Amino acid sequence: MELSNQLIAASFDEIADLLELAGDNPFKIRAYRRAAEAVRSLDEPVGEVLRHDQSAIPGIGDALRSKIWEMESAGRMEYLERLRTEIPAAIVVLTRVPGIGPKTAWRLYESLGIEDVASLLAAARAERIREIPGFGAKTEANIIRAIQSMQSAGGRKPLYMALPLAEQIVNELLEVSGVEHAGAGGSIRRRRDTIGDIDIIAATYDTRRLMERFASLDVFQEITSMGPSRASAVTRSQIRCDLWAVPPESYWTGLHHVTGSKDHHVRVRGIAGKMGLLINERGVFRDSDGQAITIESEDAIYSLLGMSYIAPELREDRGEVQAALAGTLPAIIDGHSIRGDLHLHTSWSDGGASIDDMARAAQAIGYDYIAITDHSRSLGVAHGLSTERVLQQIDEVRKANARVGGIRILAGAEVDILKDGSLDFPDEILERLDVVVASIHSGFRQDRDTITGRIVAAMHSPHVDILGHPTGRLLARRPGYEVDIDTVIREAARTGTALEINSYPDRLDLCDEHARAARDAGVMISVNTDSHACEELSNIQYGVWVARRAWLEPRHVVNAMNYDELIEWLHTHKAAQD
């Protein structure tokens, strides 16, 4: 029984979630999350890969392999089923509300018997939650705001959950005889951080065969509708998927239509109308006689309208059409522009790889440099480094540069911004580091002015180079802390501090709109992965997509610089404060 990689990865993710709810070992939880990510990224069935070479997938040892074999043979994991019985369903449901962690969920469940989001909202509005010791009116207000945010999001899923599913569906449909093209559109193609559903378009004259294959895919839990040219289904992870079938000659206009956004289409079609043209999913037609105009690429659509090609990530009606008409679209960044990663963790703190291993993995990607930025001392849960240990690591990084050729390794740290706005290491330690990333990991419930003041104080340090994951959000898990992002951007410009786009798939922080505002204010951006394992370096693509949506060019990105340029920037970007 060959099960989908997506099902196995989803099972590992669920185990990690349940272990987190149970308060289990953080390293065990991270092992399951890494395994899920590794399986999800494979191009061939995980079972086949492991049967060929049991050590082929980093991070998957005997215990995890046995669970994969069990899933393949029995269609289930006994360990997962046992965890499901041990953790009340109510705890799982409550922790889906942004800002509610396992401890809070357990207290709500045990103290008030709250078992679902509706009863949680009712309890907050009835001011019952403040009856629990340690909770108060502010907690109730935060819960109400989080639930309202969930409801307004309409059940959107993070990109990292939907993208692999969409790619799997597209690849399987491309195997159908007669299918000439297939692709994903919608929010996925525009690389939004969250998606509402999966939109797939396929070009074929044999729609019956296409629809039959679509309906047979293991990834689906239910087929909700089926017609000659449209079908809808729901995946096992509860994401709706719509399939559009078009004849091959309509593929490019169909892909353009399915990609969106709606506001972008309104703008483009308005320009077409003024030229006597009609554009829809079936093609481009002259209004005068209905004659179809041959379209052989998306580029041809824009060219026909006298416009430069607009990349999917820019199609949000944020000025891209006007810029395309004027020939002033930015030459937005791509993955090849990134020269290194300035936010990486190793086994010195909570990572899973050595300094040398991370350097070699980065070298294999083609990077010129990396910065090792393990956690500082106050983050005990992540085995943060003491002042003595960070000095030892600096020395070890210098030695690693001699051992690992072909890449430069910088000594850095991800330094906590403490609750009073001070930094977790003294200046005499910070000045010995090549790169300092300052981040908030505690005190998330402080008020807006306090949080903002902490960040501003950190950026005024002459040693802080980059502000890490500036809003602290975790997609679908936790909203960002209350922060005046406009003030943060303004102070970053004043102090010469770079702001991070954290590429970790459940962060994507800064978001695209904030990153574009930072760019417009003259603030440099650093696109990093926050990797804790070698395989996580590939997450850089998620950050690059955010950067593209933010209209960033390589010149706006610190780690698009070559090594010499980076070193010069590190030495001079705070000069205005001296």
C-alpha positions in Angstrom: 0.0 0.0 0.0 1.8 3.1 -1.2 0.6 6.1 0.8 0.9 9.7 -0.2 3.9 11.5 1.3 1.4 14.2 2.3 -0.6 11.8 4.5 2.5 10.5 6.2 3.8 14.1 6.7 0.4 15.1 8.1 0.6 12.3 10.5 4.0 13.3 11.8 2.8 16.9 12.1 -0.2 15.8 14.1 2.0 13.7 16.4 4.2 16.8 17.0 1.1 18.9 17.7 -0.2 16.4 20.2 3.2 16.0 21.9 3.3 19.8 22.3 -0.1 19.8 23.9 1.1 17.1 26.3 4.1 19.2 27.2 6.6 16.6 25.9 10.3 17.0 25.2 10.8 19.9 22.7 13.6 18.0 20.9 11.2 15.1 20.3 8.6 17.5 19.0 11.1 19.1 16.7 12.2 15.7 15.4 8.7 14.9 14.2 8.3 18.3 12.6 11.5 18.0 10.7 10.5 14.5 9.6 7.2 15.9 8.3 9.0 18.6 6.4 11.5 16.1 4.9 8.8 13.7 3.8 6.7 16.5 2.4 9.5 17.8 0.2 10.3 14.5 -1.5 9.7 14.1 -5.2 9.1 10.4 -4.9 7.2 8.2 -2.4 9.0 8.1 0.9 8.7 4.3 1.1 10.6 3.8 -2.1 13.3 6.2 -1.0 13.8 4.4 2.3 13.7 0.9 0.7 16.5 2.0 -1.6 18.5 3.6 1.2 17.4 3.6 4.8 19.6 6.5 5.7 18.7 8.6 2.6 16.5 11.1 4.6 18.3 13.1 7.3 16.5 13.0 10.6 14.5 9.8 9.9 16.0 7.0 12.0 14.8 3.6 13.1 11.8 4.8 15.2 10.4 7.1 12.5 11.1 4.5 9.7 9.1 1.9 11.6 6.1 4.3 11.8 6.3 4.9 8.0 6.4 1.1 7.4 3.4 0.7 9.8 1.5 3.5 8.0 2.2 1.8 4.6 1.2 -1.7 5.8 -1.8 -0.9 8.0 -2.8 2.6 6.9 -2.5 3.9 10.5 0.0 4.7 13.2 -0.7 3.1 16.6 1.3 5.8 18.4 -0.7 8.6 16.8 -4.0 6.9 17.7 -2.9 6.5 21.3 -2.0 10.1 21.5 -5.4 11.1 20.1 -7.1 9.2 23.0 -4.8 10.8 25.6 -5.3 14.4 24.6 -8.9 15.6 24.8 -10.3 16.9 21.5 -11.2 20.1 23.2 -7.5 20.9 23.9 -6.7 20.5 20.2 -9.6 22.7 19.2 -8.7 25.5 21.7 -5.1 25.7 20.7 -6.2 26.5 17.1 -7.2 29.9 18.4 -4.2 32.2 17.9 -2.5 33.1 21.2 -3.8 30.1 23.1 -1.1 27.7 24.0 -1.3 24.2 25.6 -1.2 25.5 29.2 -3.9 28.1 28.6 -6.1 25.5 26.8 -5.8 23.0 29.6 -6.7 25.6 32.2 -9.8 26.8 30.2 -10.9 23.2 29.7 -10.4 22.1 33.4 -11.6 25.3 35.1 -14.6 26.2 32.9 -15.3 23.1 30.9 -14.7 25.0 27.6 -14.6 22.5 24.7 -14.9 24.6 21.5 -14.4 28.0 20.0 -18.1 29.0 20.4 -18.1 28.3 24.1 -14.7 30.1 24.5 -16.1 33.2 22.8 -19.2 33.1 24.9 -17.2 32.7 28.1 -14.9 35.7 27.2 -17.9 37.9 26.4 -19.6 36.9 29.6 -16.4 37.8 31.6 -16.1 34.3 33.0 -12.5 33.8 32.0 -11.3 36.5 34.4 -12.5 34.2 37.2 -9.5 31.9 36.6 -6.6 32.9 38.8 -4.0 34.7 36.7 -6.4 35.6 33.9 -8.1 39.0 33.5 -10.0 41.4 31.3 -7.0 41.8 29.0 -6.9 38.0 28.4 -10.6 38.0 27.6 -10.1 40.9 25.1 -7.2 39.1 23.5 -9.3 35.9 23.1 -12.2 37.8 21.5 -9.9 39.6 19.1 -8.1 36.3 18.1 -11.4 34.5 17.5 -12.7 37.5 15.4 -9.5 37.4 13.4 -9.9 33.7 12.8 -13.5 34.2 11.6 -12.6 37.0 9.3 -9.7 34.9 7.8 -12.4 32.4 6.7 -10.4 29.3 7.6 -7.4 30.2 5.4 -4.4 27.8 5.6 -0.7 28.7 5.6 1.0 28.5 2.2 3.3 25.8 3.4 0.4 23.4 4.0 -1.3 24.0 0.7 1.6 24.4 -1.7 3.0 20.8 -1.5 -0.6 19.4 -2.0 -1.1 21.6 -5.0 2.2 20.5 -6.6 1.3 16.9 -5.9 -2.1 17.2 -7.6 -0.6 19.1 -10.6 2.1 16.4 -11.1 -0.4 13.6 -11.0 -2.7 15.3 -13.5 0.3 16.0 -15.8 0.6 12.2 -16.1 -2.8 11.8 -17.6 -2.7 11.1 -21.3 -3.7 14.1 -23.3 -3.0 16.7 -20.7 -0.7 19.3 -22.3 -0.4 21.7 -19.4 -1.4 22.0 -15.8 -0.7 24.4 -13.0 -1.8 25.9 -9.7 -3.3 29.4 -9.7 -5.0 31.6 -7.1 -3.3 32.6 -3.8 -0.9 29.7 -4.2 0.6 31.0 -7.4 0.7 34.5 -6.1 2.5 33.1 -3.1 0.3 34.7 -0.4 1.2 33.7 3.1 -2.2 32.0 3.5 -4.6 30.5 1.1 -8.4 29.9 1.0 -8.4 27.0 -1.4 -6.4 25.3 -4.1 -7.1 26.3 -7.8 -5.8 24.0 -10.5 -6.1 24.5 -14.2 -5.4 21.8 -16.8 -5.4 21.9 -20.6 -6.7 18.9 -22.5 -9.3 17.9 -25.1 -10.1 14.7 -23.2 -11.7 16.1 -20.1 -13.4 12.8 -19.1 -10.1 11.1 -18.5 -8.8 14.2 -16.6 -11.8 14.2 -14.3 -11.6 10.5 -13.7 -8.0 10.8 -12.5 -8.8 13.9 -10.4 -11.6 12.0 -8.6 -9.3 9.0 -7.9 -6.5 10.9 -6.2 -5.6 9.7 -2.7 -5.1 13.2 -1.4 -8.9 13.8 -1.4 -11.3 13.0 1.4 -14.4 13.8 -0.6 -15.4 14.8 -4.2 -18.0 17.5 -3.8 -18.9 18.2 -7.4 -18.0 16.9 -10.9 -18.8 18.2 -14.3 -17.3 18.1 -17.8 -15.0 21.1 -17.2 -15.2 21.8 -13.5 -14.7 19.7 -10.4 -14.3 20.3 -6.7 -12.9 18.2 -3.8 -11.8 18.5 -0.2 -8.4 17.2 0.8 -7.8 15.1 3.9 -6.4 18.3 5.5 -9.7 20.1 4.9 -8.6 22.3 2.0 -11.0 22.8 -0.9 -9.6 22.1 -4.3 -11.2 23.3 -7.6 -10.1 22.0 -11.0 -10.7 23.9 -14.2 -10.4 22.0 -17.5 -9.8 24.1 -20.7 -8.8 23.3 -24.2 -5.0 23.8 -24.8 -5.5 27.0 -26.8 -7.2 28.6 -23.8 -4.6 27.5 -21.2 -2.6 30.7 -20.8 -5.6 33.0 -20.5 -7.2 30.4 -18.2 -4.1 30.3 -16.0 -4.1 34.1 -15.9 -7.8 34.1 -15.0 -7.4 31.5 -12.2 -4.3 33.2 -10.8 -6.1 36.5 -10.0 -6.2 38.6 -8.0 -9.7 39.8 -8.7 -8.7 43.5 -8.3 -5.7 42.9 -10.7 -8.1 41.4 -13.3 -10.5 44.4 -13.0 -7.6 46.8 -13.7 -6.2 44.7 -16.7 -9.6 44.1 -18.2 -10.4 47.9 -18.0 -7.3 48.6 -20.1 -8.2 45.8 -22.6 -11.7 47.3 -22.9 -10.3 50.7 -23.9 -8.4 48.9 -26.6 -11.5 47.1 -27.9 -10.5 43.7 -26.4 -12.2 41.3 -24.1 -10.2 39.0 -21.9 -11.6 36.0 -20.0 -10.7 32.5 -19.1 -11.4 31.3 -22.6 -9.1 33.7 -24.4 -8.7 37.2 -25.8 -11.2 38.4 -28.3 -11.8 41.5 -30.4 -15.0 43.3 -29.4 -15.8 44.3 -32.9 -16.2 40.9 -34.4 -15.6 38.4 -31.6 -12.4 37.1 -33.3 -10.1 35.2 -31.0 -6.4 36.4 -30.8 -3.9 33.6 -30.5 -2.2 33.7 -27.0 0.8 31.4 -26.5 2.0 32.7 -23.1 1.0 34.9 -20.2 3.7 37.3 -21.4 1.8 37.7 -24.6 -1.3 38.9 -22.8 0.6 41.7 -21.1 2.5 42.5 -24.3 -0.7 42.8 -26.3 -1.9 45.4 -23.8 1.4 47.4 -24.1 2.6 46.3 -20.7 5.7 44.6 -19.2 5.1 41.1 -17.9 3.8 41.2 -14.3 5.0 38.3 -12.1 2.2 36.5 -10.3 3.5 37.7 -6.9 2.8 41.3 -7.8 -0.8 40.8 -9.1 -2.6 42.5 -6.2 -3.6 45.9 -7.7 -0.9 47.7 -5.7 0.4 49.8 -8.5 1.8 47.0 -10.6 -0.4 47.7 -13.7 0.5 51.3 -13.8 4.2 50.5 -13.4 3.9 47.8 -16.2 2.4 50.4 -18.5 5.1 52.9 -17.7 7.9 50.3 -17.9 8.9 50.9 -14.3 8.3 47.6 -12.7 11.1 46.6 -10.3 13.5 43.8 -11.2 12.3 41.8 -8.2 14.6 39.5 -6.4 14.7 35.7 -7.0 16.3 32.8 -5.2 19.5 33.1 -7.2 20.1 36.6 -5.7 20.6 35.3 -2.2 24.3 34.9 -1.4 24.0 33.7 2.2 21.9 33.2 5.3 22.4 35.3 8.4 20.1 33.5 10.9 21.0 29.9 11.6 21.0 27.7 14.7 23.2 24.7 15.5 23.5 22.0 18.1 25.2 24.5 20.3 21.6 25.7 21.3 18.4 24.1 19.9 19.6 23.1 16.4 20.2 19.6 15.2 23.4 20.0 13.2 27.0 21.1 13.9 28.6 24.3 12.7 30.5 22.4 10.0 27.4 20.5 8.8 25.4 23.7 8.4 28.3 25.3 6.6 28.7 22.4 4.2 24.9 22.3 3.5 25.0 26.0 2.7 28.0 25.6 0.5 26.1 22.9 -1.4 23.4 25.4 -2.1 26.0 27.8 -3.5 26.1 30.3 -0.7 29.1 32.5 -0.2 28.6 32.9 3.5 26.5 32.1 6.6 26.2 33.5 10.1 25.8 31.1 13.0 23.3 32.8 15.4 22.5 30.5 18.3 20.2 31.7 21.0 21.4 33.8 23.9 21.4 32.8 27.6 17.9 33.8 28.7 16.1 31.4 26.3 16.6 28.4 28.5 14.1 26.2 26.6 16.3 26.6 23.6 19.5 25.9 25.5 20.7 29.5 25.0 24.4 30.1 25.3 26.0 31.6 28.4 28.6 34.4 27.9 31.3 31.7 28.4 29.8 29.4 25.8 29.2 32.1 23.2 32.9 33.1 23.5 33.8 29.4 23.0 31.5 29.3 20.0 33.2 32.4 18.5 36.5 30.6 18.7 34.9 27.4 17.2 33.5 29.4 14.3 37.0 30.8 13.5 38.4 27.2 13.5 35.5 26.0 11.3 36.4 28.6 8.7 39.8 26.8 8.4 38.1 23.3 8.2 35.3 24.1 5.8 36.6 25.6 2.6 34.7 27.6 0.0 32.4 29.4 2.3 32.8 32.1 4.9 31.3 31.5 8.4 30.5 34.5 10.5 30.1 34.3 14.3 26.8 35.7 15.5 24.0 35.3 18.0 20.2 35.7 18.1 20.1 37.9 21.2 16.9 38.2 23.2 15.4 41.6 23.7 14.5 41.3 27.4 11.3 42.6 28.9 12.9 45.9 30.0 14.3 46.5 26.5 17.9 45.6 27.4 19.8 43.0 25.4 20.7 39.5 26.7 24.4 39.9 26.3 26.6 42.8 27.5 28.2 45.1 25.0 31.7 43.6 25.5 30.3 40.3 24.2 28.2 41.8 21.4 31.1 43.8 20.0 33.0 40.5 19.5 30.3 39.1 17.2 30.2 39.6 13.5 26.4 39.6 13.2 23.8 40.3 15.9 20.2 39.4 15.4 17.9 40.8 18.1 14.6 39.2 18.7 11.7 39.0 21.2 10.9 35.6 22.6 9.1 36.6 25.8 6.7 39.1 27.2 4.3 38.8 24.3 1.4 40.1 26.3 2.9 43.4 27.1 1.0 46.4 25.8 1.7 48.1 22.4 3.8 50.9 23.8 6.0 48.6 25.9 6.6 46.1 23.1 7.4 48.9 20.7 9.7 50.6 23.2 11.6 47.4 23.7 12.3 47.0 20.0 13.2 50.6 19.5 15.7 50.4 22.4 17.3 47.3 20.9 17.7 48.9 17.5 19.4 51.9 19.1 22.2 49.5 20.2 25.3 50.1 18.0 25.8 46.3 17.9 22.3 45.2 16.6 22.4 44.5 12.9 19.1 42.8 12.3 15.7 42.7 14.0 14.5 39.1 13.9 10.9 38.1 13.1 9.7 41.6 14.0 6.1 40.9 14.8 6.4 37.5 16.4 3.5 35.9 14.6 3.1 32.2 13.8 0.7 31.6 11.0 -2.5 29.9 12.1 -1.1 29.4 15.6 -0.4 32.8 17.1 -1.0 36.4 16.1 1.9 38.8 16.4 2.4 40.8 19.6 1.0 44.3 19.8 3.6 46.5 18.1 3.5 49.8 16.3 5.2 48.5 13.1 5.2 52.0 11.6 7.3 53.3 14.5 9.6 50.2 14.2 10.1 50.9 10.5 10.8 54.6 11.1 13.4 53.8 13.8 15.0 51.1 11.7 15.6 53.8 9.1 17.0 56.1 11.7 19.3 53.6 13.3 20.4 51.7 10.1 19.0 48.4 11.4 17.9 45.8 8.9 14.5 44.2 9.4 14.2 40.5 8.8 11.9 38.5 6.6 12.0 35.3 8.5 11.5 32.5 5.9 10.4 29.8 8.4 7.2 28.7 6.7 4.9 29.3 9.7 6.4 32.8 10.4 6.9 34.7 7.1 7.6 37.7 9.3 7.8 40.5 8.1 4.8 40.1 5.9 4.9 41.5 2.4 3.0 44.7 3.1 5.3 45.6 6.1 8.4 44.7 4.1 7.3 47.0 1.2 6.7 49.8 3.7 10.2 49.2 5.1 11.7 49.3 1.6 9.9 52.6 0.8 11.3 54.0 4.0 14.9 53.1 3.0 15.2 50.2 5.4 17.4 47.2 4.4 15.8 43.8 4.6 17.5 40.5 5.5 15.9 37.3 4.2 16.9 34.5 6.5 15.6 31.0 7.2 16.1 30.7 11.0 17.1 27.1 10.2 17.6 24.6 13.0 18.6 21.8 10.6 20.5 21.5 7.3 17.3 20.6 5.3 15.6 23.7 6.5 17.9 25.9 4.5 15.6 25.3 1.5 12.9 27.3 3.3 14.6 30.4 1.9 12.2 30.2 -1.0 9.3 31.2 1.3 11.1 34.3 2.3 12.1 35.2 -1.3 8.4 34.9 -2.3 7.5 37.4 0.5 10.3 39.7 -0.8 9.0 39.5 -4.3 5.5 40.4 -3.1 7.1 43.3 -1.4 8.6 44.5 -4.6 12.1 44.1 -3.3 15.1 44.2 -5.6 18.5 42.6 -4.7 19.8 46.1 -3.8 17.2 46.2 -0.9 18.4 42.9 0.6 21.4 42.6 2.9 22.2 39.0 2.1 22.0 39.6 -1.6 25.3 41.4 -1.2 28.5 39.6 -1.9 30.8 38.8 1.0 32.9 42.0 0.8 29.9 44.2 0.4 28.3 42.5 3.4 31.3 43.0 5.6 31.4 46.7 4.6 27.7 47.0 5.4 28.2 45.4 8.8 31.0 47.8 9.6 29.2 51.0 8.4 25.5 50.7 8.6 25.3 52.0 12.2 27.8 54.8 11.5 25.0 57.4 11.7 24.7 56.7 15.4 28.4 57.1 16.2 
